[in-house]
């Protein structure tokens, strides 16, 4: 399939997608906001004053939503390899989270302030070859967990995008050793046929 043909199919799907239309009508950065809003409705992850770190944030819908709930007393830090346009109530950092320098920038900004919620919607550039894509995805998930272990307050929460496959179950079991509650969620806004699922871990234990 040609690149132009693939692009045309993507545009057609976007035009039909009710979540895309709703996001545009309501002023959200992307349809992904409805994944987090559903998780929020089920899990109550965010509250006024929350300190949030959003990994893989671009184009910024999750950070936008989090800042709206956290309010002026909260703090939302967003990081992505891609540039992001400014967002009210969000501090944006451009960098590769796989690199220690980017992690250190976030740690420096937090300056020891405990974090209530770490969000990770990170995913690698997909090749379409599962034996390549799955290890890359799990590596990003592990980086998110490692970071959460450094910054979360006792009782804090972690949300990570995962794909079913090699390393998935081991990751879930490892997370259960750190959190009192671990659930898998598939929001309605996750497209049918997409292997993605979200691990929601609550009540972090030091």
C-alpha positions in Angstrom: 0.0 0.0 0.0 1.3 3.4 -0.9 1.9 6.2 1.6 -0.7 8.4 -0.1 -3.2 5.6 0.1 -2.5 5.0 3.7 -2.8 8.7 4.5 -6.2 8.9 2.6 -7.5 6.0 4.6 -6.4 7.6 7.9 -8.1 10.9 7.0 -11.3 9.1 6.0 -11.3 7.2 9.3 -10.7 10.5 11.2 -13.6 12.2 9.4 -16.0 9.3 10.5 -14.7 9.1 14.1 -17.3 10.5 16.6 -14.6 11.0 19.2 -12.6 13.1 16.8 -15.7 15.2 16.0 -16.5 15.6 19.7 -12.9 16.6 20.6 -12.9 19.2 17.9 -16.3 20.6 19.0 -15.2 20.7 22.7 -11.8 22.2 22.0 -9.6 19.3 23.1 -6.2 18.6 21.6 -7.1 15.1 20.4 -9.6 12.3 20.8 -7.3 10.7 23.4 -8.8 12.9 26.0 -11.8 10.6 26.2 -9.7 7.7 27.2 -8.4 9.6 30.2 -11.8 11.1 31.0 -13.3 7.6 31.1 -10.5 6.4 33.4 -11.0 9.4 35.6 -14.7 8.6 35.9 -14.0 5.1 36.9 -11.0 5.5 39.1 -11.0 9.2 40.3 -7.3 9.5 39.6 -7.2 13.3 39.6 -8.4 15.9 42.0 -7.9 19.7 42.6 -4.3 20.3 43.6 -3.0 17.1 42.0 0.7 16.9 40.9 0.8 15.1 37.6 3.6 14.0 35.1 2.4 13.2 31.6 4.9 11.1 29.6 4.5 11.0 25.8 2.1 13.9 26.1 1.9 15.3 22.6 -0.3 16.7 21.3 -1.4 17.4 24.8 -5.0 16.3 25.4 -4.2 14.3 28.6 -2.3 17.2 30.0 -5.1 19.6 29.0 -7.6 17.5 30.8 -5.4 17.0 33.9 -4.7 20.7 34.2 -8.4 21.4 34.1 -9.0 19.1 37.1 -5.9 19.9 39.0 -6.5 23.7 38.8 -4.3 26.5 39.9 -3.1 24.7 43.0 -1.9 21.7 41.0 1.1 21.1 38.8 1.1 19.3 35.4 4.4 18.5 33.7 4.3 17.3 30.2 7.1 15.7 28.2 7.4 14.4 24.7 10.0 13.9 22.0 7.8 16.1 19.7 7.2 19.8 20.2 3.9 20.8 21.8 2.1 24.1 21.6 1.6 25.9 24.9 -1.2 24.8 27.2 -2.7 26.8 30.1 -1.6 25.3 33.4 0.9 22.9 31.9 4.7 23.1 31.9 6.0 21.5 28.7 9.4 19.8 28.2 10.6 18.5 24.9 13.0 15.6 25.1 13.5 11.9 24.8 12.3 10.2 27.9 14.6 7.2 27.2 17.5 9.6 27.9 18.7 10.3 31.5 19.0 14.0 30.7 15.3 14.3 30.1 14.4 12.4 33.2 16.8 14.6 35.2 15.1 17.8 33.9 11.8 16.5 35.3 13.3 15.5 38.6 14.9 18.9 38.9 11.6 20.7 38.3 9.8 18.6 40.8 12.6 19.3 43.4 11.4 16.5 45.6 7.7 17.5 45.4 5.7 14.2 45.6 3.7 13.3 42.5 0.1 12.1 42.8 -0.2 10.6 39.3 2.2 9.5 36.5 0.5 9.1 33.1 2.2 7.3 30.2 0.6 7.2 26.8 4.1 6.6 25.3 4.4 4.3 22.3 7.3 3.7 19.9 7.1 4.4 16.2 5.4 1.2 15.1 7.1 -0.9 12.4 4.2 -3.3 12.0 6.5 -6.1 13.1 5.3 -7.4 16.5 8.7 -8.9 17.5 10.2 -5.4 17.1 7.3 -3.3 18.4 6.4 -5.2 21.5 9.9 -5.1 23.2 10.1 -1.4 22.5 6.6 -0.8 24.0 7.5 -2.8 27.1 10.7 -0.9 27.5 8.8 2.4 27.5 6.4 1.0 30.1 9.3 -0.1 32.3 10.8 3.4 32.1 7.5 4.9 33.2 7.3 2.5 36.1 10.9 3.2 37.2 10.2 6.9 37.1 6.9 6.5 39.0 8.9 4.6 41.7 11.1 7.6 42.1 8.5 10.3 42.3 5.2 9.0 43.5 3.9 9.8 46.9 2.7 6.8 49.0 -0.8 6.2 47.7 -0.1 7.7 44.3 -1.2 6.2 41.0 0.2 5.2 37.6 -1.5 4.8 34.2 0.5 3.1 31.4 -0.5 2.2 27.9 0.4 -1.4 27.1 -0.1 -3.9 24.2 -0.9 -7.5 24.8 2.2 -9.7 23.9 5.5 -10.8 25.2 6.4 -9.3 28.6 2.9 -8.1 29.2 1.9 -10.4 32.0 5.3 -10.2 33.7 5.0 -6.4 33.7 1.5 -6.6 35.3 2.8 -8.9 38.0 5.7 -6.7 38.8 3.4 -3.7 39.1 1.3 -5.6 41.6 4.3 -5.8 43.9 4.4 -2.0 44.0 0.7 -1.0 44.1 -2.2 -2.2 46.2 -4.6 -2.2 43.2 -3.8 -2.9 39.5 -6.5 -3.1 36.9 -6.6 -3.3 33.1 -8.9 -0.9 31.4 -10.0 -0.6 27.7 -11.6 2.8 27.3 -14.4 3.1 24.7 -12.3 5.6 22.8 -9.7 3.0 22.1 -10.3 2.0 18.5 -11.7 -1.5 17.8 -9.0 -3.8 16.6 -6.3 -1.8 18.5 -4.4 -4.0 20.9 -3.8 -1.2 23.3 -5.0 -1.4 26.9 -4.3 0.7 29.9 -2.9 -0.5 33.2 -4.2 1.6 36.1 -2.2 1.1 39.3 -3.3 2.8 42.5 -2.1 3.1 46.1 1.6 3.1 45.5 3.6 1.3 48.3 7.1 2.5 49.0 
